[in-house]
Amino acid sequence: MVKEGTTVLPYPVTEGQEALPILKNMLNFKRGANFDDLGEENGLTDPAEWVSTFHTLKEKIQHRIESNDKFFSLEFFPPRTKGGAVNLLARLERFREADPLFCDITWHPAGNPGGDTETSSMTIAGASCNYAGLETMLHMTCCSMTKAEITRHLQRAKQLGIRNILALRGDPPSGKDDWVPPEDGFNYATDLVKHIRKEFGNHFVICVAGYPTGHPDALSYEEDLIHLKEKVDAGADFIITQLFFTAETFIKFYEDCRKAGITCPILPGIMPIQSYDSLRHIVKLSKLDVPQDIIDVVSPLKDNDEAIRNYGIHQATTLIKALFDADVAPGIHFYTLNREVSTTAILKQLGLWASKPHRPLPWKMAANHKRTGEDVRPIFWSSRPKAYVYRTQHWDEFPNGRWGSSESPAFGELKDYYLFYLKSTSTKDILLKMWGETLESEQDVFGIFEAYVTGEENKGGIKVTKMPWNDEELSLETSLLKTKLSLYNKRGILTINSQPNVNGANSEDPVVGWGMPGGYVYQKAYLEFFSCKENIEALKNILPLFPRVNYQIVNKRGSENYTNHHRHRPMAVTWGAFPGTEIIQPTVVDPVSFNVWKDEAFALWTEQWGKLYPEGSPSCDIISNLSETYYLVNLVDNNYPEDSCLWDVLEAMFAWRKLQETSQEEVLNDVLQSKEAQELCN
């Protein structure tokens, strides 16, 4: 039955009162917590800016220049296939860990760049901003579009939360020497910059391209500098240069720009040499001359990509160091060619790779400026932030400071599990190896869960590094619970989300820390899992023995929904006290949101796991049966200063079930013995 309002399980729910005294003797927990006085700290100024204040890319660049804090940015191009889009988004997320200032996505007129397909420039840029959490800049060319088309694309970019545009003329159609722009179109990037400023004011930060050796179509290097200044005067905020091969080339260009009155930031564009063929191709497109000393090194190695890549890493690192030493480059823009090995190696050699960037909040933030003030989310999506962003993308406002009333949270439906930014980054073959090419019983599924939480190999000798509810390896925080999680997953408590209790840890703690330095973070122990009906019946009976625990238990259809939460009152499970600001409560448990989440959680059984197997196969049926018959549970231990009692809850549940099963066996034995006695008398 569906329980409305504040619903508390009866005491006890079912028969078996004789078990309660036994369980009471087993349990020893303290009631009531003396919460620490968080007090007031002094220190950082303007603490609200740590999370909630929006800064444009122009402001971020200027701040890094003023603080002499070198930075880097990255360029990627849209892939040709849906699988390539999945891989690119995964690569963007990996690069996010290094803390780039921004990335940009190129515009390919031949590939419907402004469309909604997963391989369009617009879609990839939107995914980068909203799902990878990267400050994103979208290239836009104007040579083959009308003003109306350009405006429409800019409006779409604005809707997606993209605030940065690299304004380019673009290449005229190949083979058309007599090309002219469309009627009511533009011929030069300067015209595009003016149009953006006229139609959108300062909404977009605008970047333009600079050419250290002059644009190949310009009459002279000096004339090209004049056109570059025209672009800046029209409203461009900064410049990224075309690739070049020597530090002297950029230094001269930088000095000439300053002499010409161009005062905005200029970022050198660097393309690491990664293979002989890619070098030839790029040079042909850009019409650049390669220095003879580079040709002399690369030509003998043209059949050895690894050797060329190693040389490219050395050459680019040496070049960038020279630019930094000359104090002409506030940062570096990498033309990655959608690869990561070389760029990663260069960044690490330069000391620009932030291996462990500090977390502003416990969950992954989107870069969409509309979500700048967002600082509260339900904990249920902590391992699926992209799904949460997708389901809330149409919200006009996002929770700030508190979750607020949850009477009607307008979560969008999630039926599009095929979308590239929601798919697993692993292939079907790899997932089958991790999750079992064949399943023979529910115990096989238990073993997969256990292998995931322990980081050990499954029975097929393969490490399980992801699950349908989490496409990444376990967090360091969850690893603190590894021993307990292993024990209970083995026994059919299939955990999909958890956090340990924390009582005033330093906000810079490498495992549980988040937020601005100098603060303290707190959290209640949380456990979320699937389990069978027999376990749930026992759990419902023993939960009244744990008044410090809040719970919600729901089946797939929602026809059974038990909770002792207030129906419309969310509860903070993570919070932090920081210098000079109010307490921040970034994750909550909210009963109404949990009812939304449960549909997604149950669907992932079949959408991500069951569909790996042929329909009607034993393996598929096992997953389907789990999805249909198991319950989803969340437990919160409110007494965070003390050791978590959630493991005691589970032990009590198993003890109750054993007592009930033992009692039934004794009754059955009495009946059998009675029948045997009657037969002997006859």
Phi, psi and omega per residue, in radians:
M1 nan 2.624 3.114
V2 -1.478 2.210 3.138
K3 -1.675 2.179 -3.129
E4 -1.726 2.668 3.063
G5 1.149 -2.613 -3.141
T6 -1.396 1.905 -3.027
T7 -2.040 2.082 3.140
V8 -2.024 2.416 3.119
L9 -1.122 2.455 3.091
P10 -1.066 2.943 -3.078
Y11 -2.251 1.677 -0.101
P12 -1.531 3.017 -3.120
V13 -1.357 -0.789 -3.058
T14 -2.130 -3.141 3.106
E15 -1.130 2.792 3.098
G16 2.117 0.546 -3.083
Q17 -1.066 -0.404 -3.124
E18 -1.128 -0.320 -3.128
A19 -1.385 -0.379 -3.035
L20 -1.095 -0.811 3.114
P21 -1.045 -0.635 3.123
I22 -1.115 -0.765 -3.113
L23 -1.212 -0.616 3.129
K24 -1.075 -0.652 3.115
N25 -1.201 -0.489 -3.135
M26 -1.314 -0.447 -2.973
L27 -1.757 2.393 3.114
N28 -2.486 1.622 -3.139
F29 -2.330 2.636 -3.117
K30 -1.544 2.488 -3.135
R31 -1.886 2.362 3.134
G32 1.525 2.320 -3.091
A33 -2.067 2.440 3.008
N34 -1.617 1.651 -3.054
F35 -1.218 2.435 3.138
D36 -1.139 2.539 3.035
D37 -1.352 1.997 -3.064
L38 -1.188 -0.498 3.071
G39 1.209 -2.892 -3.113
E40 -2.273 2.305 -3.127
E41 -1.946 2.709 3.041
N42 -2.044 2.733 3.103
G43 2.725 -1.681 -3.005
L44 -1.226 2.533 3.068
T45 -1.684 2.698 3.106
D46 0.896 0.932 -3.057
P47 -1.143 -0.444 -3.124
A48 -1.047 -0.478 -3.119
E49 -1.183 -0.308 -3.092
W50 -1.024 -0.582 -3.099
V51 -2.122 -0.838 -2.764
S52 -1.744 -0.190 -3.082
T53 -1.540 2.261 -3.133
F54 -1.481 2.324 3.039
H55 -2.147 2.323 3.107
T56 -1.230 2.848 3.088
L57 -1.077 -0.633 3.089
K58 -1.030 -0.762 -3.141
E59 -1.188 -0.671 3.126
K60 -1.107 -0.768 3.116
I61 -1.077 -0.787 -3.116
Q62 -1.099 -0.694 3.118
H63 -1.108 -0.719 3.141
R64 -1.175 -0.612 3.096
I65 -1.149 -0.817 -3.100
E66 -1.118 -0.566 -3.125
S67 -1.617 0.031 -3.113
N68 0.949 0.700 -3.129
D69 -1.804 1.778 -3.079
K70 -1.102 2.553 -3.099
F71 -2.421 3.042 3.070
F72 -2.468 2.763 3.064
S73 -2.414 2.938 -2.945
L74 -2.409 2.495 3.056
E75 -1.984 2.405 3.085
F76 -2.335 2.727 3.061
F77 -2.049 2.672 -3.116
P78 -1.122 2.392 3.106
P79 -1.318 3.013 -3.090
R80 -1.610 -0.328 -3.039
T81 -2.213 2.841 3.092
K82 -1.107 -0.704 3.086
G83 -1.073 -0.660 3.085
G84 -1.136 -0.590 3.104
A85 -1.156 -0.709 3.089
V86 -1.060 -0.797 -3.124
N87 -1.153 -0.679 -3.135
L88 -1.151 -0.723 3.128
L89 -1.104 -0.674 3.080
A90 -1.103 -0.670 3.118
R91 -1.163 -0.712 3.098
L92 -1.060 -0.710 3.132
E93 -1.161 -0.643 3.091
R94 -1.154 -0.733 3.108
F95 -1.153 -0.501 3.126
R96 -1.023 -0.564 3.139
E97 -1.117 -0.364 3.130
A98 -1.528 -0.096 3.063
D99 1.161 0.960 3.014
P100 -1.187 2.677 3.118
L101 -1.239 -0.657 3.065
F102 -2.880 2.954 2.967
C103 -2.292 2.772 3.051
D104 -2.224 2.678 -3.099
I105 -2.090 2.218 -3.061
T106 -1.310 2.859 -3.060
W107 -2.005 2.095 -3.115
H108 -2.030 1.761 -3.072
P109 -0.969 -0.522 -3.090
A110 -1.309 -0.225 -3.046
G111 -1.954 0.510 -3.119
N112 0.890 1.071 -2.989
P113 -1.116 -0.462 -3.120
G114 -1.633 0.133 -3.084
G115 -1.405 -3.047 -3.098
D116 -1.830 0.134 3.111
T117 -1.230 2.773 -3.084
E118 -1.184 -0.226 -3.132
T119 -1.846 0.128 -3.139
S120 -1.383 2.696 3.108
S121 -1.032 -0.716 -3.107
M122 -1.109 -0.788 -3.111
T123 -1.165 -0.752 -3.141
I124 -1.120 -0.731 3.124
A125 -1.129 -0.721 3.098
G126 -1.104 -0.699 3.113
A127 -1.167 -0.680 3.108
S128 -1.057 -0.759 -3.105
C129 -1.245 -0.846 -2.976
N130 -1.577 -0.559 -3.030
Y131 -1.905 -0.536 3.041
A132 -1.581 -0.266 3.080
G133 1.303 0.488 -3.109
L134 -1.820 2.386 2.915
E135 -0.993 2.166 -2.941
T136 -2.198 2.427 3.063
M137 -2.068 2.325 -3.134
L138 -1.814 2.216 2.991
H139 -1.177 2.589 2.985
M140 -2.560 2.164 3.089
T141 -1.796 2.744 -3.030
C142 -2.150 -0.093 -2.920
C143 -1.193 -0.316 -3.081
S144 -2.147 0.308 -3.102
M145 -2.210 2.673 3.044
T146 -1.459 2.938 3.091
K147 -1.023 -0.706 -3.113
A148 -1.118 -0.727 3.125
E149 -1.142 -0.744 3.127
I150 -1.076 -0.794 3.137
T151 -1.074 -0.712 3.128
R152 -1.089 -0.740 3.120
H153 -1.155 -0.679 3.121
L154 -1.160 -0.657 3.076
Q155 -1.094 -0.716 3.125
R156 -1.131 -0.741 3.093
A157 -1.057 -0.722 3.114
K158 -1.072 -0.751 3.117
Q159 -1.070 -0.607 -3.124
L160 -1.373 -0.101 3.130
G161 1.593 0.182 3.126
I162 -1.431 2.234 -3.077
R163 -2.029 0.078 -3.033
N164 -2.284 2.315 -3.114
I165 -2.248 2.294 2.962
L166 -1.682 1.842 -3.018
A167 -1.516 2.092 -3.080
L168 -2.304 2.678 2.972
R169 -1.276 -0.779 -3.085
G170 1.591 2.965 -3.127
D171 -1.566 2.280 3.046
P172 -1.040 2.762 3.127
P173 -0.909 2.399 -3.091
S174 -1.057 2.354 3.060
G175 1.453 0.040 -3.123
K176 -1.908 1.484 -3.115
D177 -1.187 -0.426 -3.111
D178 -1.700 0.449 -3.075
W179 -1.065 2.440 2.999
V180 -2.293 2.590 -3.124
P181 -1.161 2.749 3.106
P182 -1.054 2.682 3.036
E183 -1.069 2.382 -3.045
D184 1.125 0.578 3.070
G185 -2.098 -2.898 -3.100
F186 -2.182 2.625 3.123
N187 -1.829 -0.422 -3.033
Y188 -2.329 2.717 3.109
A189 -1.073 -0.548 3.109
T190 -1.004 -0.724 3.120
D191 -1.121 -0.659 3.120
L192 -1.146 -0.735 3.105
V193 -1.050 -0.801 3.135
K194 -1.060 -0.704 -3.125
H195 -1.126 -0.764 -3.140
I196 -1.073 -0.780 3.141
R197 -1.149 -0.661 -3.119
K198 -1.182 -0.753 -3.041
E199 -1.482 -0.516 -3.000
F200 -2.186 0.069 3.123
G201 1.022 -2.282 -3.133
N202 -1.732 0.297 -3.126
H203 -1.040 -0.738 -3.117
F204 -1.708 2.417 2.855
V205 -1.430 2.264 -3.035
I206 -1.965 2.241 3.034
C207 -1.939 2.628 3.055
V208 -2.289 2.890 -3.096
A209 -1.623 2.463 3.023
G210 -2.079 2.651 -3.046
Y211 -2.168 1.787 -3.055
P212 -1.007 -0.425 3.089
T213 -1.955 0.210 -3.119
G214 1.610 2.540 3.102
H215 -1.167 2.402 -3.090
P216 -1.043 -0.402 3.141
D217 -1.628 -0.081 -3.119
A218 -1.339 2.629 3.131
L219 -1.208 -0.506 3.138
S220 -2.781 2.862 3.072
Y221 -1.054 -0.734 -3.113
E222 -1.131 -0.713 3.113
E223 -1.117 -0.654 -3.128
D224 -1.143 -0.621 3.073
L225 -1.109 -0.644 3.095
I226 -1.085 -0.772 3.133
H227 -1.160 -0.604 3.108
L228 -1.129 -0.730 3.103
K229 -1.140 -0.590 3.081
E230 -1.081 -0.688 3.116
K231 -1.140 -0.721 3.134
V232 -1.181 -0.763 3.136
D233 -1.125 -0.465 3.129
A234 -1.304 -0.255 3.083
G235 2.369 0.116 3.126
A236 -1.234 2.508 -3.081
D237 -1.693 -0.530 3.087
F238 -2.778 3.001 -3.025
I239 -2.185 2.427 2.918
I240 -2.039 2.322 -3.065
T241 -1.564 2.761 2.915
Q242 -1.118 2.796 -3.118
L243 -1.152 2.732 3.115
F244 -2.654 3.034 -2.986
F245 -2.124 -0.227 -3.137
T246 -2.264 2.573 3.133
A247 -1.097 -0.636 -3.116
E248 -1.046 -0.639 3.134
T249 -1.035 -0.840 -3.111
F250 -1.238 -0.727 -3.110
I251 -1.020 -0.772 3.104
K252 -1.088 -0.792 3.140
F253 -1.052 -0.782 3.141
Y254 -1.037 -0.827 -3.126
E255 -1.154 -0.674 3.109
D256 -1.144 -0.651 3.096
C257 -1.089 -0.769 -3.117
R258 -1.143 -0.672 3.090
K259 -1.133 -0.526 -3.128
A260 -1.434 -0.008 3.118
G261 1.580 0.234 3.086
I262 -1.559 1.924 -3.000
T263 -1.897 -0.108 -3.084
C264 -1.271 2.868 3.106
P265 -1.056 2.516 3.120
I266 -2.205 2.058 -3.136
L267 -1.771 2.189 3.089
P268 -1.264 2.318 3.087
G269 -1.620 2.153 -3.070
I270 -2.070 2.248 3.037
M271 -1.994 1.851 3.079
P272 -1.057 2.363 3.083
I273 -1.250 2.105 -3.029
Q274 -2.032 -0.382 3.061
S275 -2.854 2.820 -3.118
Y276 -1.134 -0.787 -3.089
D277 -1.170 -0.722 -3.131
S278 -1.164 -0.631 3.096
L279 -1.094 -0.823 3.128
R280 -1.054 -0.747 -3.089
H281 -1.133 -0.828 -3.098
I282 -1.148 -0.720 -3.140
V283 -1.108 -0.659 3.119
K284 -1.131 -0.768 -3.126
L285 -1.166 -0.710 -3.063
S286 -1.530 -0.163 3.119
K287 1.030 0.765 -3.136
L288 -1.811 2.703 3.033
D289 -1.707 2.289 3.124
V290 -1.578 2.281 3.110
P291 -0.973 2.531 -3.064
Q292 -1.078 -0.599 -3.108
D293 -1.154 -0.544 3.074
I294 -1.260 -0.728 3.108
I295 -1.048 -0.705 -3.111
D296 -1.116 -0.553 3.129
V297 -1.419 -0.760 -2.988
V298 -1.343 -0.686 -3.044
S299 -0.972 -0.810 3.121
P300 -1.171 -0.270 -3.086
L301 -1.806 0.201 -2.947
K302 -1.041 -0.353 3.111
D303 -1.739 0.142 -3.112
N304 -2.191 1.509 -3.067
D305 -1.077 -0.633 -3.126
E306 -1.118 -0.738 3.128
A307 -1.152 -0.704 3.114
I308 -1.140 -0.716 3.131
R309 -1.087 -0.740 3.124
N310 -1.099 -0.691 3.074
Y311 -1.140 -0.729 3.139
G312 -1.064 -0.659 3.094
I313 -1.110 -0.799 3.134
H314 -1.115 -0.796 -3.096
Q315 -1.104 -0.782 -3.121
A316 -1.201 -0.693 3.131
T317 -1.090 -0.773 3.115
T318 -1.090 -0.733 3.134
L319 -1.095 -0.812 -3.104
I320 -1.155 -0.718 3.101
K321 -1.031 -0.674 3.118
A322 -1.135 -0.670 3.112
L323 -1.178 -0.722 3.101
F324 -1.131 -0.721 -3.139
D325 -1.119 -0.570 3.140
A326 -1.415 -0.090 3.103
D327 1.012 0.741 3.116
V328 -2.035 -0.065 -3.068
A329 -2.236 1.958 3.098
P330 -1.268 -0.361 3.137
G331 -2.890 -3.096 -3.097
I332 -2.273 2.375 3.065
H333 -1.868 2.132 -3.085
F334 -1.728 2.248 2.914
Y335 -1.517 1.735 -2.943
T336 -1.420 -0.353 -2.993
L337 0.982 0.519 3.135
N338 1.118 0.374 3.071
R339 -1.970 2.812 -3.054
E340 -2.206 -0.327 -3.021
V341 -1.075 -0.911 -3.077
S342 -1.148 -0.820 -3.120
T343 -1.077 -0.729 3.121
T344 -1.081 -0.774 -3.133
A345 -1.095 -0.724 -3.140
I346 -1.133 -0.795 -3.135
L347 -1.049 -0.708 3.140
K348 -1.201 -0.662 3.108
Q349 -1.168 -0.541 -3.137
L350 -1.478 -0.167 -3.084
G351 1.344 0.356 -3.134
L352 -1.670 -0.161 -3.102
W353 -1.453 2.002 3.121
A354 -1.531 1.694 -3.007
S355 -1.155 -0.537 3.139
K356 -2.381 1.311 3.130
P357 -1.107 2.485 -3.111
H358 -1.221 2.462 -3.101
R359 -1.529 2.090 3.057
P360 -1.110 -0.606 3.128
L361 -2.411 2.875 -3.106
P362 -1.188 -0.301 -3.117
W363 -2.035 2.809 -3.074
K364 -1.243 2.154 -3.102
M365 -1.514 2.602 2.994
A366 -1.482 2.705 3.140
A367 -1.602 -0.045 3.128
N368 -1.063 2.167 -3.074
H369 -1.053 -0.433 3.132
K370 -1.150 -0.406 -3.104
R371 -1.763 0.275 -3.065
T372 -0.981 -0.747 -3.089
G373 -1.456 -0.070 -3.090
E374 -1.172 2.149 3.096
D375 -2.465 0.297 3.095
V376 -2.427 2.332 3.054
R377 -2.528 2.672 2.984
P378 -1.144 2.506 -3.066
I379 -1.194 -0.333 -2.994
F380 -1.051 -0.556 -3.111
W381 -1.670 0.298 -3.046
S382 -1.069 -0.500 3.109
S383 -1.715 -0.023 3.117
R384 -2.320 1.037 -3.087
P385 -1.107 -0.534 -3.130
K386 -1.178 -0.674 3.095
A387 -1.132 -0.668 3.122
Y388 -1.135 -0.792 3.122
V389 -1.063 -0.731 3.140
Y390 -1.073 -0.746 -3.049
R391 -1.343 -0.247 -3.133
T392 -2.043 0.240 -3.027
Q393 -1.137 -0.378 -3.087
H394 -1.673 0.053 3.116
W395 -1.155 2.441 3.087
D396 -1.390 -0.570 3.125
E397 -2.317 2.665 -3.137
F398 -2.123 2.531 -3.053
P399 -0.977 2.323 3.129
N400 -2.371 2.092 3.126
G401 1.553 -0.708 3.077
R402 -2.728 2.765 -3.118
W403 -1.248 -0.588 3.118
G404 1.421 -2.944 -3.115
S405 -1.171 2.427 -3.129
S406 -1.998 0.493 -3.066
E407 -1.117 -0.569 -3.138
S408 -2.611 1.122 3.108
P409 -1.138 2.165 -3.026
A410 -1.524 1.169 3.083
F411 -1.287 2.335 3.039
G412 -1.246 2.691 3.105
E413 -1.245 2.604 3.102
L414 -2.057 1.665 3.082
K415 -2.047 -0.221 -3.020
D416 -1.623 1.080 -3.114
Y417 -1.171 -0.212 -3.136
Y418 -1.400 -0.242 -3.092
L419 -1.010 2.385 -2.968
F420 -1.063 -0.535 -3.109
Y421 -1.466 0.002 3.043
L422 -1.967 -0.121 -3.107
K423 -1.402 2.767 3.026
S424 -1.176 2.570 3.104
T425 -1.397 -0.098 3.132
S426 -1.702 2.644 3.126
T427 -1.320 2.897 3.107
K428 -1.026 -0.710 -3.124
D429 -1.087 -0.751 3.141
I430 -1.181 -0.713 3.132
L431 -1.105 -0.698 3.113
L432 -1.097 -0.694 3.118
K433 -1.128 -0.624 -3.140
M434 -1.354 -0.750 -2.983
W435 -1.735 0.035 3.075
G436 1.829 1.997 3.096
E437 -1.179 -0.495 2.968
T438 -2.464 2.515 3.079
L439 -2.039 2.336 -3.117
E440 -1.899 -0.331 -3.107
S441 -2.817 2.966 3.077
E442 -1.092 -0.525 3.135
Q443 -1.089 -0.522 3.052
D444 -1.096 -0.674 3.106
V445 -1.177 -0.731 3.093
F446 -0.972 -0.731 -3.114
G447 -1.111 -0.604 3.112
I448 -1.166 -0.789 3.093
F449 -1.043 -0.759 -3.137
E450 -1.097 -0.740 3.141
A451 -1.098 -0.628 -3.138
Y452 -1.158 -0.831 -3.056
V453 -1.286 -0.387 3.126
T454 -1.605 -0.328 -3.068
G455 1.343 0.199 3.140
E456 -1.647 3.021 -3.114
E457 -1.351 2.607 3.027
N458 -1.348 -3.089 -3.063
K459 -1.188 -0.234 3.058
G460 -1.590 0.081 3.118
G461 1.419 0.320 -3.116
I462 -1.981 2.365 3.071
K463 -1.279 2.350 3.109
V464 -1.663 1.842 -3.043
T465 -1.807 -0.025 3.124
K466 -2.760 2.810 3.098
M467 -2.378 2.910 3.138
P468 -0.980 -0.510 -3.101
W469 -1.609 -0.058 3.137
N470 -2.755 1.916 -3.077
D471 -1.509 0.262 -3.141
E472 -2.276 2.908 3.065
E473 -1.193 2.819 -3.109
L474 -1.007 2.528 3.063
S475 -1.254 2.811 3.085
L476 -1.050 -0.629 -3.132
E477 -1.092 -0.808 -3.135
T478 -1.153 -0.531 -3.135
S479 -1.099 -0.363 3.074
L480 -1.116 -0.396 -3.101
L481 -1.798 0.186 -2.954
K482 -0.962 -0.782 -3.076
T483 -1.090 -0.825 3.136
K484 -1.158 -0.760 -3.128
L485 -1.075 -0.686 3.106
S486 -1.060 -0.804 -3.107
L487 -1.044 -0.786 -3.029
Y488 -1.460 -0.531 3.034
N489 -1.098 -0.644 3.110
K490 -1.075 -0.454 -3.091
R491 -1.761 0.214 3.032
G492 1.653 0.219 2.986
I493 -1.678 1.654 -2.942
L494 -1.570 1.647 -2.986
T495 -1.394 2.399 3.094
I496 -2.156 -0.104 3.131
N497 -2.852 2.436 -3.141
S498 -2.849 2.740 2.968
Q499 -2.649 2.532 3.104
P500 -1.379 2.816 3.021
N501 -1.305 2.500 3.142
V502 -2.369 2.313 -3.085
N503 -2.179 1.484 3.039
G504 1.347 0.736 3.059
A505 -1.309 2.620 3.092
N506 -1.061 2.382 -3.094
S507 -1.125 -0.250 3.097
E508 -1.725 0.205 3.084
D509 -1.022 2.309 -3.050
P510 -1.188 -0.285 -3.098
V511 -1.797 -0.899 -3.037
V512 -1.938 -0.019 -3.063
G513 -1.279 2.652 3.036
W514 -2.861 2.918 3.105
G515 1.450 -3.060 -3.053
M516 -1.202 2.679 3.097
P517 -1.060 2.694 3.069
G518 1.485 0.154 -3.127
G519 -1.895 -3.100 3.107
Y520 -2.322 2.434 -3.075
V521 -2.045 2.604 -3.080
Y522 -2.370 2.635 2.996
Q523 -2.792 2.614 3.072
K524 -1.541 2.561 3.073
A525 -1.103 2.351 -3.084
Y526 -2.352 2.449 3.121
L527 -2.499 2.272 3.122
E528 -2.263 2.301 -3.030
F529 -2.754 2.816 2.930
F530 -1.720 2.559 3.009
S531 -2.770 2.929 -3.013
C532 -1.381 2.918 -3.080
K533 -1.058 -0.684 -3.116
E534 -1.086 -0.744 3.087
N535 -1.139 -0.680 -3.095
I536 -1.167 -0.697 3.103
E537 -1.061 -0.724 3.088
A538 -1.165 -0.709 -3.141
L539 -1.069 -0.735 3.141
K540 -1.072 -0.556 -3.129
N541 -1.304 -0.622 -3.034
I542 -1.642 -0.280 -3.089
L543 -1.013 -0.613 3.098
P544 -1.062 -0.284 3.083
L545 -1.339 -0.123 -3.065
F546 -2.148 1.309 -3.076
P547 -1.133 -0.280 3.136
R548 -1.470 -0.003 -3.091
V549 -1.863 2.221 2.921
N550 -1.644 2.573 -3.040
Y551 -2.569 2.776 2.914
Q552 -2.568 2.311 -3.100
I553 -2.237 2.219 -3.072
V554 -2.529 2.528 3.031
N555 -1.655 3.094 -2.999
K556 -1.030 -0.760 -3.066
R557 -1.470 -0.147 -3.115
G558 1.363 0.118 3.139
S559 -1.267 -0.376 2.997
E560 -2.096 2.095 -3.044
N561 -2.584 1.766 -3.059
Y562 -1.944 2.326 3.103
T563 -2.741 2.659 2.960
N564 -1.929 0.223 2.995
H565 -1.284 2.639 2.887
H566 -1.163 2.382 -2.980
R567 -1.014 -0.677 -3.046
H568 -2.138 0.504 -3.129
R569 -2.173 1.725 3.135
P570 -1.147 2.729 -3.095
M571 -2.165 2.228 3.111
A572 -1.212 2.350 3.054
V573 -2.081 -0.130 3.026
T574 -2.461 2.362 3.087
W575 -2.682 2.871 -3.118
G576 -2.512 2.528 3.059
A577 -1.956 2.129 -3.022
F578 -2.231 2.746 -3.110
P579 -1.003 2.237 2.961
G580 1.220 0.381 -3.125
T581 -2.581 2.907 3.091
E582 -1.229 2.837 3.068
I583 -1.112 2.354 3.124
I584 -1.773 2.330 -3.134
Q585 -2.121 1.464 -2.955
P586 -1.399 -0.341 3.101
T587 -2.281 2.430 -3.106
V588 -2.315 2.814 2.930
V589 -1.894 2.131 -3.049
D590 -2.263 2.062 -3.056
P591 -1.016 -0.672 -3.116
V592 -1.208 -0.741 3.092
S593 -1.124 -0.585 3.111
F594 -1.107 -0.615 3.092
N595 -1.173 -0.513 3.045
V596 -1.296 -0.802 -3.125
W597 -1.067 -0.642 -3.054
K598 -1.064 -0.593 3.096
D599 -1.078 -0.752 3.110
E600 -1.180 -0.766 -3.102
A601 -1.085 -0.765 3.119
F602 -1.203 -0.680 -3.116
A603 -1.108 -0.536 -3.104
L604 -1.122 -0.460 3.052
W605 -0.938 -0.889 -3.045
T606 -1.551 -0.695 -3.077
E607 -1.160 -0.705 -3.060
Q608 -1.748 -0.466 -3.051
W609 -1.950 -0.981 -3.067
G610 -1.023 -0.616 -3.098
K611 -1.277 -0.058 3.031
L612 -1.262 -0.347 -3.041
Y613 -1.896 2.735 3.070
P614 -1.058 2.452 3.128
E615 -1.056 2.320 -3.136
G616 1.525 -0.092 3.119
S617 -1.295 2.737 3.111
P618 -0.963 -0.697 -3.137
S619 -1.100 -0.793 3.127
C620 -1.102 -0.698 -3.118
D621 -1.153 -0.641 3.124
I622 -1.102 -0.806 3.131
I623 -1.126 -0.741 3.133
S624 -1.092 -0.696 -3.140
N625 -1.142 -0.720 3.082
L626 -1.046 -0.765 -3.121
S627 -1.107 -0.645 -3.073
E628 -1.421 -0.582 -2.970
T629 -1.867 -0.356 -3.110
Y630 -1.396 2.845 3.114
Y631 -1.955 2.696 3.047
L632 -1.873 2.303 -3.027
V633 -2.256 2.450 2.862
N634 -2.199 2.445 -3.138
L635 -2.213 2.386 3.093
V636 -2.225 2.177 3.046
D637 -1.660 1.950 -3.050
N638 -1.310 -0.292 -3.079
N639 -1.549 1.234 -3.011
Y640 -1.174 -0.422 3.139
P641 -1.221 -0.352 -3.097
E642 -1.821 2.949 3.082
D643 -1.004 2.507 -3.095
S644 -1.106 2.420 3.073
C645 -1.680 0.061 -3.066
L646 -1.124 -0.543 3.089
W647 -1.227 -0.578 3.047
D648 -1.133 -0.648 3.093
V649 -1.026 -0.821 -3.117
L650 -1.150 -0.704 3.115
E651 -1.124 -0.700 3.092
A652 -1.104 -0.685 3.101
M653 -1.042 -0.830 3.141
F654 -1.141 -0.646 3.130
A655 -1.140 -0.765 3.083
W656 -1.029 -0.825 -3.118
R657 -1.050 -0.727 -3.132
K658 -1.137 -0.722 3.114
L659 -1.086 -0.743 3.131
Q660 -1.127 -0.772 -3.138
E661 -1.164 -0.651 3.107
T662 -1.126 -0.732 3.125
S663 -1.079 -0.744 3.130
Q664 -1.121 -0.687 3.114
E665 -1.117 -0.682 3.132
E666 -1.131 -0.728 3.097
V667 -1.074 -0.763 -3.139
L668 -1.103 -0.715 3.116
N669 -1.112 -0.697 3.106
D670 -1.076 -0.720 3.129
V671 -1.120 -0.779 -3.138
L672 -1.107 -0.743 3.128
Q673 -1.111 -0.648 3.111
S674 -1.124 -0.732 3.120
K675 -1.119 -0.725 3.130
E676 -1.100 -0.673 3.127
A677 -1.133 -0.725 3.126
Q678 -1.112 -0.710 3.130
E679 -1.111 -0.659 3.116
L680 -1.157 -0.678 3.137
C681 -1.164 -0.595 3.136
N682 -1.307 nan nan
